[in-house]
Amino acid sequence: MSSTFKVLFYVRKNYVNKNGKAGIMIRITLNGEICQFSSKLEIAPELWDTKKGKAAGKSLEASKLNALLDNVHASITNHYRTIEREDTLVTPEKIRNAFLGITARQETLLGIFSQYNENLRRLQGINKSKTTIEKYDRAYRRLEGFMLARYNIMDIALREINYQFVIDFENYLRSDCACGDNTTAKFMQYFRTIILTAKNNGWITADPFHNYKITFKKVDRGYLTDEELQKLMQKSFSIERLEHVRDLFIFCCFTGLAFVDVMSLSQENIRTSFDGNLWIMTKRHKTDVNVNVPLLKVPLMILDKYRGKLPHGALLPKISNQKMNSYLKEIGDLCGIGKNLTTHLARHTFATTTTLSKGVPIETVSKMLGHAKIQTTQIYARITDNKISNDMNRLATRLNGIENMYESTNL
């Protein structure tokens, strides 16, 4: 649908200054919307041709004034065409502002990304973790490196970002940075968050991600089987640090707690619940969701092992996640376990081997893991062949009567 754009000049005859002249006004009309402002030019009211919207007569003064008005008209029209070409939303106010030199501040990608990350840092320890902030900082650096490598620029105006820019960034992540599918998807996700922030603030109107889909590939992070768990539990270590790491890992395998939540456990989190048994009652550091987990005998024994032996009243040995994962690789080699042992693998082991494969309903597992959705739990918990076998054996027992009926009739 074509736009109805019009520029009109008129004189405010009711407002005459001491020199007997009235100001010439400009009216921009676009699709029924009107914007009026002063041209800073003036004329004696009796010399104005209202019908033609310009100075009457062919005097030198009238000719000069009309030439100025023609230039103003041409300038406003050019600004209109430029805005229409570059912006999805054109308004009379935008045209006026462009003509008067009042332009909106050109927000840049790294400029608002930097501000976004600064806001995240203010929320650290409140509802944002240090890890989350580090991920956004890394995404910022990836975009910075991409623009320098591919476009030889230090930054880019938000309005200049288009679909091709998005595709080029994805290709850069995969080729220059050798990022895998899910790592690339994560970086694209952080980038899109910044674009959505810009769109919500009105800094851009078009979304360069409109036809772009961020997809994650399902990754089987693995879990330990009962046999592998037993290998870990029965292994004797001569090095104390390895014993501590093994105990922490086993504790996670039997409680389902994330590593950061285990490190923050205190005596206040160990409480006697309604059933008279000891439970861990805490909140997930990542989501602030309440987590209540009954303490099984194995984690209880680990707590008893370290009771009163650690500094500052700690319940379990303290270690960084990085060192823990490094030592777990060493432990895996010593125990002959060919899987990549990590702190998060313990959480998957709890969901799959410790609970689900033993008949614990997935709804219960989900609650203990602190998940808001069952779908999240399904990422952690697998249906093992052992569970399928046990379930089918129980079903066969229940169907025994029907099987006997068929056998007596047909065989």
Steps between C-alpha positions, in 0.01 A plus 500: 500500500647839394555774759325838480787741562457875473688816600305825540611854590261740671513829689374561852325829419373543854857517634671809357823632649596864557637517144158411362607154386363152576691176527481245218405156635566157352240224516604141419214258441560125468216247488274730697760587765599866526809674635531882500805716576656837417715551191675794671400710194253789506293719268248780513157327507366704207786372278413133561306299240297260714377292207848439355675479838774745405583870467283687254638699209828497310700752701863423584406446867215264408722306257774454762248387763333253263839358401575439869161333544566279195832392657328425831234294319767304309704439816198372695404274209852355483497428875164328459632276223814414699305405812249302294786304343690430824227472761188286517309771690481853356328780691466876440698557822794295368500701178489829694780391732718394208442836327580694816809288566345337806595137444469213742822383660648221291509205737771248418511126551803487730386817673175350624659155545755660734223675693299178520799315646561782746140466621557125541805568717288713732272199549782254578419317820140621488340313210792462260795266543862574423491225236210666314683833495816334369302340216357835389847658521633222278218556249588872495862416417391258225293772332785748539743257336251415224444861392872569494580181306215507247410869464813675631286716732508554877122526540177528299182707524203287602302614196770361270473145636312278257436131441828461311691636801337230716593226253856632468542493878380138516745402225781682682428307820504167318805566282733749668415403858439128434188506719277194506128505424378569852777746587416693183129490588575637846700794362221572252254489788696763696526716186124475444437607861680827424300548179173441689612753762559755223162424341315527832663838562394628158858537372417277205170396347608214273625173651802358309427163666149489350576212260779346706441200723730409789511123540675284758603140436416243763816390678523184706717611790510149635470351848666232709358151526463314830818307423698818434365662816611198699850523349527857622366422846728199552816667371758580766705816443838572655474868405265694728387753238380218273310341786332833576401548136367144473289551815358827368414337169329204669309743725365673188411163344278419797345845558474649150631835621693722262864555596449866598214398733714230665777755563256734675342233725496582870368327809185711471418318178495158673164470676270235639186494287142388558596132462761515776788463251775743411450703182703755310287814480655774292452722195659456160762765448417517127121546519426575867253207498445308824657153501420236762683167476481212753849391603576142402752293700795563266492883520430471875816292540700757303372780725590291809847438358583871493303617805717723720813446287479798264576870565228760555237235573484385136295186439705387201846575355522826303639511147445699179289353223793522259734303726226253584446419131875476443544250785193303388673424171792360697262294714323368190831375362595336830162324521501389137188702416515621142243776544566871540437543873375848591306647789193523277527133404423423865168684471412295191601183685265586787212553258562183299680234703425593861131582460317444171646156424406392853135583440483854643235691296636775278273754675680428827841517334406833342402644837826391665705646215320833539357502148191704415417278201505125448653563155815630668527184709472287186830649382667357811313171542522211255296185480768234534479150353512366855187697594320384186586140587379536861179676394421234241571220750248657740252529212556135407415398858174696486412344162569147623128413522428613145801307370385181673152547353642524145730201560218273624278591203741517206805289580 
